[in-house]
């Protein structure tokens, strides 16, 4: 099955996420040492077809390159060389760490678990990938409300309660 892979690349470690086969949902996959990311992805590609890499691209608030951008720029040729037939796109990663922390809080993770930077990296990769997929799918949600049977539609339920 074809998968899209989200990458939150960092100097020491990188978060990875994968899409479902339809390219609708992003799920946190793993956090790996950045020196081992190509090997990890090659092993992953033995069982799954990677259709696209979505790499988070660090940009400052004013749009100028961030300090971490140089690390990503060094990584991109390695990724393209290892996977020459797979397209690589860059996705703005501003606020992904903040959003990842919010997801962890909303998900009920304890403070000690939220301090684990590996978790933040994985979730950030999922946010990067989901952001790309949402934009490419026109913001379409996974469930089309018009496809829900009337008996299970929230709008119908609300109308009956009134």
N, C-alpha and C positions, 0 to 999 in steps of 0.2 A: 504494500500500500504506500502511496506517495505521502510524504510528510514534509512540512515546512519546519525548519529548525531556527529557533531564536537564540541569539548569543549575546550575553552581556559580558563582553571581554574585559578583563582586567589584567594588570601587570602580574599579580600573583595567582589569582584564581578567576575562573569564568563560570558564569551561570548558563545553563542550557535549558531550553524548553522545546517541546515538540507539539505540533498540531495534531488534531485528529485527522483521519484520512480525508475528510471532506473539507478541511481547511477552515473550520468554523471556530473550534475551541483550541486554546493554547493551554498546555499543562506544563508545570515545572517538571523538569526531567532530572537534572543532576547538577552538581557543582564539581568542577575538576580543576586540578592545577593547570594553569595556562600552558605550561611546558608540555602537558600531555593531552591537550585538547584535540589535536589532529588525530592522534592514535585512538582516542575515545570515539571521535566521529567516524573514523574508518570502521571500527568495530560495530558501531551502531548501524552503519550503512550495509553491513553484511546481512542484516535481517530486515531492514526497512529501506525503501527507496527515498532518497532525499531529493526533493524537487527544487528547493529554494532555501538559501540561508538568509535570515534577516538579522543583521548585525547592528547592535545599538551603537550609535555614533555620538560621542560626547561633545556637546556644544555649550558654550557659556550662555547665560541669559541674554546677552547682547548679540548673540549670533556668531561671535568670534570663536575660533577653535579653543577647546579647553586643553589643559595640560595632558590629560589622558588620551587625547585624540592621536597623539604620536604613537602610542602603544597600539591602538587599533590600526593605524596606518601601516605599521610594521607587520601586523598579523594578517591583514587582508591578502597580500601576495602569497603567503603560505597556504591560506585556505583555498585560494583560487588554483594554486599549483596542485594541491592534494585532490581537489574536486573540480577538474577543468570543465566538466559538462554541467555543473550546477551553478545557476545564477546566484549572485550575491547582491543583496540590496541593503542600503543603509537606512536606519530608522532613528530619528531624533530620540535620544534617551533622557532628555531633561525630565526631572521629577520622578524617574522610575524608582529610585531608592526611597523617596518619600512615599510614593504610592505603595511600594512593597511593604513598608512599615505599617501603613494604614490597613492593608489587606491582612497582615498578621494580627493586628489589634482587633479588627473586625471579626477575624476568624477565631478569636479567643486564645491566641497563643500567649503563654506566660512571658513575662519580661525577660526571664533568663533565656528562653527560646528565641526571642526577638533579637537578642544580642549576638546570636550566631550569624556571622556575616555570610556564611555559606547559604543559609536559608534566604537571606536578602538577595543574594546573587541569582539564585534559582527563580525566585518570584519576579525579580526584575526582568529576567530573560523572558518569562511568560508574559509580562506586561508589554514588553517591546514587541513580541510576536503578536499578541492579541491586538495591539494598537495597529500594526501593519494590516492584519487580516480584516479588522473592522473598517479601516479606511478603504481597502481594496474591494470589500464587499458592500461598499456604500453604507456602512453602519448597520447593515442588516443584522437582526438578532438571530439567534439559533432557532427560535421558534417563531413562525409567522402566526400572529394572533388570528388571522382569518382562517388558518388551518385547524384551529382548536374547535372541536365540536361544541355546539351551542350549550349543551348541558354542562360543559366544563369551563366555559368562558367566564372570567371574572366579571366582565361587564354585564353579562346576563344575570349573574348571581347578585350583583349590586342592585340591578334594576328590580329584581324580585323582592329584595329586602325592603325597598323603599315604600 
